[in-house]
Amino acid sequence: MDYDNAQDVIITILEVTTSILKGIKKLRGIFVKAKK
């Protein structure tokens, strides 16, 4: 496995995880507002 390829995979995984976490935070905020 090439180092460049591995780096690309790691970067994409990090980007996906960060975007998912941001989405979860947004959803939580919406649920909290809806409950109030």
C-alpha positions, 0 to 999 in steps of 0.5 A: 500500500502506498503512503500517499494512498493511505494518507488520502484514506485517513484524511477522507475518514477524518473529514467524514467523521468531523462532518458526521459529528457536526450533523449530530450536534445540529440534530441534538440542537434541533431536538433540544429546541423542539422539546422546549 
